[in-house]
Amino acid sequence: MKYVIGVDLGTSAVKVLLVDETGQVVAQASAAYPLAQPQPGYSEQNPEDWVTGTTTALRQLLADSGVAPAAISGLSYSGQMHGLVLLDRAGAVLRPAILWNDTRTTTQSAEITAKLGERFIAITRNRPLEGFTLPKLLWVKENEPELFAQAAHFLLPKDYVRYRMTGQLAMELSDAAGTVMLDEANQTWSQAVLDAFGLPARLCPPLITATTNVGSLTPAYASTVGLTSATAVFGGGADNACGAIGAGILRADSAMVSIGTSGVVLTYEPTANVNYHGQLHLFNHAVPNAYYSMGVTLAAGYSLSWLKQTFGPSDDFTAFVASAAQSSIGAHGLLFTPYLVGERTPYADAKIRGSFIGVDSKQTRADFVRAVLEGIVFSFRDILAIYQANGRDFKQLVSIGGGAKSPLWLQIQADILNKPIVRLASEQGPGMGAAMLAAVGSGWFADLQACADSFIAPQTVYQPQPANVARYAQLYQLYRQVYAATQPITAGLLDFQ
């Protein structure tokens, strides 16, 4: 039996999967690392923590599985998107990585819009929002000019980890699209964007595809983790692209809802010839010559994690979520908007903050848990509304991530979104997508669709309940009013942080 490894480099931890030729996960391991927030709106990590965490997790994976290193054909990656890693000429990291959920770059985002306007969207197919990499580069250039002058290259998180494991400097296409420095249609770095902001082309590493064989592990790294230096290493993909692959979203009639730290509604796009007018992101896919569109809720699972850490830090997480069953539809009159760190879709607003509306002395903690679960899914309904306004509809949605682990939450998704929600038999999200890229790269399958046909199967379908759908439709009309009503208030409150 042969095996591949999928490395899923997330925001709070790295998770590694060992997958056999039938698609079965035979072992998994993870390692957590810290997140630094030195100022309000800042979000940073030390790239060395990613490397250390990945090394620790891989060593544990091999120890737990007992699989001979020679039986492992290849390894690939999924990575948190947009994070800026700056390297000097010697390949050393110059500063902590600025992450996807960092919102310090409002000024730089406005500068991009003022200079290029609609031309920017035409080239990159996206608005220059704070979370993307280009505004971060400009922030460093404007605020840390001496450090920026030392920069020879920039990388994204998973590409940096791959660089440390192989010694090969490159950036994979689906992740590069999230820098908003890419000419997406032509799959090249945009010289027009670089010229407009005085960025030297030397900063941009060579582009590779998700299944590109970049070589093998360095002998030193292979020895450190216990793999052979012959283990093939493949480019990998952006976490959302890999999540879509791992969920089998490889056709335009299907879509995915993903609840991780952030939340995503995503669908496959066979060409770049779609125009969502910047309301949704459009990125190059990890699938060759394809694209995907998506809307993003910045603090989906993070909202639930925050609630638990604040009000139930010692509770079992599964029991904490399940306690929402003690409440009912509408959480006894309580609404929650998941804008804890700003929002991206449909409100590109770094200053908006979350709200509980309708707090009543009769409510219990279970009502607050229920309100958070419902509020996160209402934010997904906002995203689906954009797709529907552009003539897109989906027969069913595949749920992955934290929202796929709770039967109660899966039913809430079906009822609020009014779509059948599919739970997969083996839900491993982006990590499985990364393993599938390694499997295809290793020649096990002709393409990703053939791999998905073998690796992915539904387990349960949650059908929307008509009475619940009607009740949630009423509640959603109230939810839609909260942003406009609270936006000036929460913006003003930022002065008191």
C-alpha positions as CSV (number, residue, x, y, z in Angstrom):
1,M,0.0,0.0,0.0
2,K,1.2,3.5,-0.9
3,Y,0.4,6.7,1.0
4,V,0.4,10.5,0.6
5,I,0.5,13.2,3.2
6,G,-1.7,16.3,3.2
7,V,-0.4,19.3,5.2
8,D,-3.1,21.8,6.2
9,L,-1.5,24.9,7.5
10,G,-4.3,26.8,9.3
11,T,-4.4,30.0,11.4
12,S,-4.4,28.4,14.8
13,A,-2.7,25.0,14.0
14,V,-1.3,22.7,11.4
15,K,-2.9,19.4,10.7
16,V,-1.3,16.6,8.8
17,L,-3.1,13.6,7.3
18,L,-1.8,10.2,6.1
19,V,-4.0,8.9,3.3
20,D,-3.9,5.6,1.5
21,E,-4.7,4.7,-2.1
22,T,-8.4,4.2,-1.3
23,G,-8.8,7.6,0.3
24,Q,-8.8,6.4,3.9
25,V,-7.2,8.6,6.5
26,V,-5.0,6.1,8.3
27,A,-3.4,8.6,10.7
28,Q,-3.5,12.3,11.6
29,A,-1.7,14.7,13.9
30,S,-1.7,18.4,14.6
31,A,0.3,21.1,16.4
32,A,-0.9,24.5,17.5
33,Y,0.9,27.8,17.4
34,P,0.1,31.3,18.8
35,L,-1.5,34.3,17.1
36,A,-0.2,37.7,18.1
37,Q,-2.4,40.8,18.1
38,P,-0.1,43.6,19.2
39,Q,-2.6,46.3,18.4
40,P,-6.3,46.4,17.7
41,G,-6.8,45.2,14.1
42,Y,-3.3,43.6,13.9
43,S,-2.9,39.9,13.4
44,E,0.5,38.3,13.1
45,Q,2.4,35.1,13.4
46,N,6.0,34.0,13.5
47,P,6.7,31.9,10.3
48,E,9.1,29.8,12.3
49,D,6.2,28.5,14.4
50,W,4.6,27.1,11.2
51,V,7.8,25.2,10.4
52,T,8.2,23.9,13.9
53,G,4.5,22.9,14.1
54,T,4.6,21.1,10.8
55,T,7.8,19.3,11.8
56,T,6.3,18.2,15.1
57,A,3.1,17.1,13.5
58,L,4.8,15.1,10.8
59,R,7.0,13.3,13.3
60,Q,4.0,12.4,15.4
61,L,2.1,11.2,12.3
62,L,4.9,8.8,11.3
63,A,5.3,7.6,14.9
64,D,1.6,6.9,15.3
65,S,1.0,5.3,11.9
66,G,3.9,2.9,11.9
67,V,4.0,3.3,8.1
68,A,7.4,2.8,6.5
69,P,8.7,6.2,5.1
70,A,9.5,4.5,1.8
71,A,5.8,3.8,1.3
72,I,4.9,7.5,1.3
73,S,4.8,8.6,-2.3
74,G,4.4,12.3,-1.9
75,L,3.3,15.3,0.1
76,S,1.4,18.5,-0.6
77,Y,-0.1,21.5,1.2
78,S,-3.1,23.6,1.9
79,G,-2.4,27.0,3.4
80,Q,-4.1,29.9,5.1
81,M,-4.3,32.6,2.4
82,H,-3.0,36.2,2.0
83,G,-0.4,36.2,4.8
84,L,2.7,38.3,4.0
85,V,6.1,36.7,4.6
86,L,9.0,38.9,3.7
87,L,12.4,37.4,3.1
88,D,15.8,39.1,2.7
89,R,18.4,38.0,0.1
90,A,19.6,35.2,2.3
91,G,16.1,33.8,2.7
92,A,15.7,35.0,6.3
93,V,12.3,36.3,7.5
94,L,12.4,40.0,8.0
95,R,9.3,40.5,10.2
96,P,6.3,38.6,11.6
97,A,3.9,37.5,9.0
98,I,0.9,39.8,8.6
99,L,-2.2,37.5,8.3
100,W,-5.4,37.4,6.3
101,N,-7.5,38.7,9.2
102,D,-5.3,41.8,9.8
103,T,-7.2,45.0,9.1
104,R,-4.5,47.7,9.5
105,T,-4.4,48.4,5.7
106,T,-7.6,50.4,5.2
107,T,-5.5,53.4,3.9
108,Q,-3.5,51.3,1.5
109,S,-6.7,49.6,0.2
110,A,-8.2,53.0,-0.5
111,E,-5.0,54.1,-2.3
112,I,-5.2,51.1,-4.6
113,T,-8.8,51.9,-5.5
114,A,-8.1,55.6,-6.0
115,K,-5.2,54.8,-8.4
116,L,-6.6,51.9,-10.4
117,G,-10.3,51.8,-9.7
118,E,-12.2,49.4,-12.0
119,R,-9.1,48.6,-13.9
120,F,-7.8,46.8,-10.8
121,I,-10.9,44.6,-10.6
122,A,-10.6,43.9,-14.4
123,I,-7.0,42.6,-13.9
124,T,-7.2,40.8,-10.5
125,R,-11.0,40.1,-10.5
126,N,-11.2,41.3,-6.9
127,R,-11.5,44.4,-4.9
128,P,-8.3,45.4,-2.9
129,L,-9.6,44.5,0.6
130,E,-7.6,44.8,3.7
131,G,-7.1,41.1,4.1
132,F,-5.3,40.7,0.8
133,T,-1.5,40.7,0.4
134,L,-0.9,43.7,-1.8
135,P,-2.2,46.2,0.7
136,K,0.1,44.6,3.3
137,L,3.1,45.0,1.1
138,L,2.2,48.7,0.6
139,W,1.8,49.1,4.4
140,V,5.3,47.8,5.0
141,K,6.7,49.9,2.2
142,E,5.1,53.0,3.7
143,N,5.5,52.3,7.4
144,E,8.7,50.3,7.6
145,P,10.7,51.6,4.6
146,E,14.1,50.5,5.9
147,L,12.9,47.0,6.4
148,F,11.1,47.0,3.0
149,A,14.4,48.0,1.3
150,Q,15.9,44.7,2.6
151,A,13.1,42.6,1.1
152,A,14.2,40.3,-1.8
153,H,11.1,38.1,-2.0
154,F,7.7,37.6,-0.5
155,L,5.9,34.3,0.1
156,L,2.6,33.1,1.4
157,P,2.4,30.8,4.5
158,K,2.3,27.4,2.9
159,D,4.8,28.4,0.2
160,Y,7.2,29.5,3.0
161,V,6.8,26.1,4.7
162,R,7.4,24.3,1.4
163,Y,10.5,26.5,0.8
164,R,11.9,25.5,4.2
165,M,11.3,21.8,3.5
166,T,12.7,21.8,0.0
167,G,14.8,24.8,-0.5
168,Q,12.8,25.8,-3.6
169,L,11.4,29.3,-3.8
170,A,8.0,29.4,-5.6
171,M,4.4,30.5,-5.2
172,E,1.5,28.3,-6.2
173,L,-1.1,29.8,-8.5
174,S,-4.3,29.5,-6.5
175,D,-2.7,31.2,-3.5
176,A,-1.0,33.8,-5.6
177,A,-4.4,34.9,-6.9
178,G,-5.2,35.9,-3.3
179,T,-2.4,38.4,-3.3
180,V,-4.4,40.5,-5.8
181,M,-1.2,41.1,-7.7
182,L,-2.0,38.5,-10.3
183,D,-3.4,38.9,-13.8
184,E,-5.8,36.1,-13.3
185,A,-6.9,35.5,-16.8
186,N,-3.3,35.2,-18.1
187,Q,-2.0,33.4,-14.9
188,T,1.0,35.8,-14.6
189,W,2.1,38.5,-12.2
190,S,0.5,41.8,-13.3
191,Q,3.2,44.2,-14.4
192,A,0.6,46.9,-14.5
193,V,-0.2,46.4,-10.8
194,L,3.5,46.3,-9.9
195,D,4.3,49.4,-11.9
196,A,1.4,51.4,-10.4
197,F,2.7,51.0,-6.9
198,G,6.4,50.9,-7.5
199,L,6.9,47.3,-6.5
200,P,10.0,45.5,-8.0
201,A,9.3,42.4,-9.9
202,R,12.1,40.6,-8.0
203,L,9.7,40.4,-5.0
204,C,7.4,38.0,-6.9
205,P,8.6,34.4,-6.9
206,P,8.2,32.0,-9.8
207,L,4.6,30.7,-10.2
208,I,3.8,27.0,-10.1
209,T,0.6,24.9,-10.2
210,A,-0.9,22.9,-7.4
211,T,0.3,19.5,-8.7
212,T,3.8,20.8,-9.9
213,N,6.5,18.5,-8.5
214,V,8.9,21.0,-7.0
215,G,11.4,18.3,-6.2
216,S,11.9,16.5,-2.9
217,L,12.6,17.2,0.8
218,T,16.1,18.3,1.6
219,P,18.2,15.5,3.2
220,A,18.4,17.6,6.4
221,Y,14.6,18.1,6.7
222,A,13.8,14.5,5.7
223,S,16.1,13.3,8.4
224,T,14.6,15.6,11.0
225,V,11.0,14.3,10.4
226,G,11.8,10.7,9.5
227,L,10.8,10.8,5.8
228,T,13.1,9.8,3.0
229,S,14.6,12.6,0.9
230,A,13.0,10.9,-2.2
231,T,9.5,11.9,-1.0
232,A,8.0,14.0,-3.8
233,V,6.7,17.4,-2.9
234,F,3.9,19.1,-4.8
235,G,2.9,22.8,-5.0
236,G,-0.3,22.6,-2.9
237,G,-3.2,25.1,-2.9
238,A,-4.9,27.9,-1.1
239,D,-7.0,26.5,1.8
240,N,-10.3,27.4,0.2
241,A,-9.3,25.8,-3.1
242,C,-8.1,22.7,-1.2
243,G,-11.3,22.7,0.8
244,A,-13.3,22.7,-2.4
245,I,-11.3,19.8,-3.8
246,G,-11.6,17.8,-0.6
247,A,-15.4,18.3,-0.7
248,G,-15.6,17.3,-4.3
249,I,-16.7,20.8,-5.6
250,L,-15.4,20.3,-9.1
251,R,-18.5,21.2,-11.1
252,A,-20.4,24.5,-11.5
253,D,-23.7,23.1,-10.2
254,S,-22.3,22.4,-6.7
255,A,-21.2,24.6,-3.9
256,M,-19.6,24.3,-0.4
257,V,-20.1,26.0,2.9
258,S,-17.1,25.9,5.1
259,I,-16.8,26.9,8.8
260,G,-13.3,27.3,10.0
261,T,-11.8,30.3,11.7
262,S,-13.5,32.2,8.8
263,G,-16.5,31.0,6.9
264,V,-16.8,30.5,3.1
265,V,-19.5,29.9,0.5
266,L,-17.6,28.7,-2.6
267,T,-18.4,27.3,-6.0
268,Y,-16.4,26.1,-9.1
269,E,-16.1,28.4,-12.1
270,P,-14.9,26.8,-15.3
271,T,-13.7,30.1,-16.8
272,A,-12.7,33.6,-15.7
273,N,-15.4,35.0,-17.8
274,V,-17.8,35.8,-14.9
275,N,-18.3,39.2,-13.3
276,Y,-19.5,39.5,-9.8
277,H,-18.5,43.2,-9.8
278,G,-16.1,42.7,-7.0
279,Q,-18.9,41.5,-4.6
280,L,-17.4,38.0,-4.6
281,H,-13.9,36.9,-4.9
282,L,-12.8,35.1,-8.1
283,F,-9.5,33.2,-7.8
284,N,-7.5,30.8,-9.9
285,H,-8.2,27.3,-8.7
286,A,-5.9,24.5,-7.7
287,V,-7.7,22.6,-10.5
288,P,-5.8,23.2,-13.7
289,N,-7.1,26.1,-15.9
290,A,-10.2,26.6,-13.7
291,Y,-11.4,29.2,-11.1
292,Y,-13.5,29.4,-8.1
293,S,-15.6,32.2,-6.6
294,M,-16.5,32.7,-3.0
295,G,-17.8,35.0,-0.4
296,V,-16.2,35.2,3.1
297,T,-17.4,35.7,6.6
298,L,-14.3,36.7,8.5
299,A,-15.3,35.5,12.0
300,A,-17.4,32.4,11.5
301,G,-15.9,29.6,13.7
302,Y,-13.9,32.3,15.4
303,S,-17.1,33.8,16.8
304,L,-18.1,30.5,18.3
305,S,-14.6,30.0,19.7
306,W,-14.6,33.4,21.2
307,L,-18.0,32.8,22.9
308,K,-16.7,29.5,24.3
309,Q,-13.4,30.9,25.5
310,T,-15.2,33.8,27.2
311,F,-18.1,32.1,28.7
312,G,-17.2,28.4,28.9
313,P,-13.4,28.0,28.7
314,S,-13.4,24.7,30.6
315,D,-16.4,23.1,28.8
316,D,-16.2,20.4,26.3
317,F,-16.6,22.0,22.9
318,T,-19.0,19.5,21.5
319,A,-21.3,19.8,24.5
320,F,-21.0,23.6,24.4
321,V,-22.3,23.6,20.8
322,A,-25.0,21.0,21.6
323,S,-26.4,23.1,24.4
324,A,-28.0,25.3,21.7
325,A,-30.7,22.5,21.4
326,Q,-31.9,23.8,24.8
327,S,-32.9,27.0,23.0
328,S,-35.2,27.3,19.9
329,I,-35.4,29.0,16.5
330,G,-34.5,32.7,17.1
331,A,-32.8,32.0,20.4
332,H,-35.8,33.4,22.3
333,G,-35.5,36.8,20.6
334,L,-31.7,37.1,20.3
335,L,-29.8,37.9,17.1
336,F,-26.0,37.8,16.6
337,T,-24.0,39.4,13.8
338,P,-20.5,37.7,13.4
339,Y,-18.5,40.9,12.7
340,L,-15.9,40.5,15.5
341,V,-13.0,41.4,13.3
342,G,-14.8,43.4,10.6
343,E,-16.5,41.8,7.6
344,R,-15.7,41.0,4.0
345,T,-18.9,39.7,2.2
346,P,-21.2,41.4,1.6
347,Y,-19.9,44.3,3.6
348,A,-16.3,45.1,2.9
349,D,-15.9,46.9,6.2
350,A,-12.9,46.7,8.5
351,K,-14.6,48.8,11.1
352,I,-17.9,47.0,11.7
353,R,-18.1,44.9,14.8
354,G,-20.4,42.2,16.0
355,S,-23.6,42.7,17.9
356,F,-26.1,40.8,20.1
357,I,-29.5,42.3,19.4
358,G,-32.5,41.6,21.7
359,V,-30.7,40.7,24.9
360,D,-33.3,39.8,27.5
361,S,-33.0,38.9,31.2
362,K,-34.9,35.6,30.5
363,Q,-32.3,34.3,28.1
364,T,-29.7,31.7,29.1
365,R,-26.2,30.8,27.8
366,A,-27.8,28.3,25.5
367,D,-29.7,31.1,23.8
368,F,-26.4,32.9,23.2
369,V,-24.8,29.8,21.7
370,R,-27.9,29.3,19.5
371,A,-27.8,32.9,18.4
372,V,-24.1,32.6,17.4
373,L,-24.7,29.4,15.4
374,E,-27.7,31.1,13.6
375,G,-25.9,34.4,13.0
376,I,-23.0,32.7,11.3
377,V,-25.3,30.9,8.9
378,F,-27.3,34.1,8.3
379,S,-24.0,35.6,7.1
380,F,-23.8,32.7,4.6
381,R,-27.3,33.5,3.4
382,D,-26.1,37.0,2.6
383,I,-23.5,35.4,0.4
384,L,-25.9,33.0,-1.3
385,A,-28.1,36.1,-2.1
386,I,-25.3,37.5,-4.2
387,Y,-25.0,34.3,-6.2
388,Q,-28.8,34.2,-6.7
389,A,-28.8,37.8,-7.8
390,N,-26.3,36.8,-10.5
391,G,-28.4,33.9,-11.7
392,R,-26.6,31.1,-9.8
393,D,-28.4,28.5,-7.8
394,F,-27.3,25.2,-6.3
395,K,-29.3,22.0,-5.8
396,Q,-27.4,21.2,-2.6
397,L,-24.5,22.4,-0.5
398,V,-21.6,20.4,1.0
399,S,-20.8,21.4,4.5
400,I,-17.2,21.1,5.8
401,G,-15.3,22.3,8.8
402,G,-16.6,22.8,12.3
403,G,-20.2,23.3,11.0
404,A,-20.2,19.7,9.6
405,K,-19.4,18.2,13.0
406,S,-22.7,19.1,14.7
407,P,-26.0,17.5,13.6
408,L,-27.9,20.5,15.1
409,W,-25.8,23.0,13.3
410,L,-26.1,21.1,10.0
411,Q,-29.9,21.2,10.3
412,I,-29.8,24.9,11.1
413,Q,-27.8,25.4,7.9
414,A,-30.4,23.5,5.9
415,D,-33.2,25.5,7.4
416,I,-31.7,29.0,7.1
417,L,-30.2,28.4,3.6
418,N,-33.2,26.4,2.4
419,K,-31.0,23.9,0.7
420,P,-30.2,20.2,1.3
421,I,-26.9,20.1,3.3
422,V,-24.5,17.2,2.6
423,R,-22.3,15.8,5.3
424,L,-19.4,13.7,3.9
425,A,-18.5,10.2,5.0
426,S,-15.0,11.4,5.7
427,E,-14.8,15.2,6.2
428,Q,-11.2,16.3,6.4
429,G,-11.6,19.6,4.5
430,P,-8.5,21.3,3.1
431,G,-6.2,18.6,4.4
432,M,-7.9,16.0,2.2
433,G,-7.7,18.4,-0.7
434,A,-3.9,18.7,-0.2
435,A,-3.6,14.9,0.0
436,M,-5.6,14.6,-3.2
437,L,-3.2,17.0,-4.9
438,A,-0.3,14.7,-3.8
439,A,-2.2,11.6,-5.0
440,V,-2.8,13.1,-8.5
441,G,0.7,14.5,-8.6
442,S,2.0,11.0,-7.8
443,G,0.2,9.6,-10.7
444,W,-2.5,7.6,-8.8
445,F,-5.3,9.3,-10.8
446,A,-5.6,11.0,-14.2
447,D,-7.1,14.1,-12.7
448,L,-8.8,15.5,-9.5
449,Q,-12.3,14.4,-10.6
450,A,-11.2,10.8,-10.9
451,C,-9.6,11.1,-7.4
452,A,-12.7,12.7,-6.0
453,D,-14.9,9.9,-7.4
454,S,-12.7,7.4,-5.5
455,F,-12.0,9.4,-2.3
456,I,-15.2,11.3,-1.5
457,A,-18.7,10.0,-0.6
458,P,-21.7,11.6,1.1
459,Q,-22.8,10.2,4.4
460,T,-26.0,12.2,5.4
461,V,-28.2,14.8,3.7
462,Y,-30.0,17.2,6.0
463,Q,-33.2,18.4,4.3
464,P,-34.7,21.8,5.1
465,Q,-37.8,21.6,7.2
466,P,-40.6,23.8,5.7
467,A,-41.9,25.2,9.0
468,N,-38.3,26.1,10.1
469,V,-37.5,27.6,6.8
470,A,-40.5,29.9,7.0
471,R,-39.6,31.0,10.6
472,Y,-36.0,31.6,9.7
473,A,-37.0,33.6,6.6
474,Q,-38.8,36.1,9.0
475,L,-35.8,36.3,11.3
476,Y,-33.4,36.8,8.3
477,Q,-35.3,40.0,7.4
478,L,-34.5,41.4,10.8
479,Y,-30.8,40.2,10.6
480,R,-30.4,42.1,7.3
481,Q,-31.2,45.4,9.1
482,V,-28.6,45.1,11.8
483,Y,-25.5,46.1,9.8
484,A,-26.9,49.5,8.7
485,A,-28.3,50.2,12.1
486,T,-25.0,49.4,14.0
487,Q,-22.3,50.4,11.5
488,P,-21.9,54.0,12.7
489,I,-22.1,53.0,16.4
490,T,-19.5,50.3,16.2
491,A,-17.2,52.5,14.1
492,G,-17.4,55.1,16.8
493,L,-16.7,52.6,19.5
494,L,-13.3,51.8,17.9
495,D,-12.0,55.0,19.5
496,F,-12.5,53.4,22.9
497,Q,-10.6,50.2,22.3
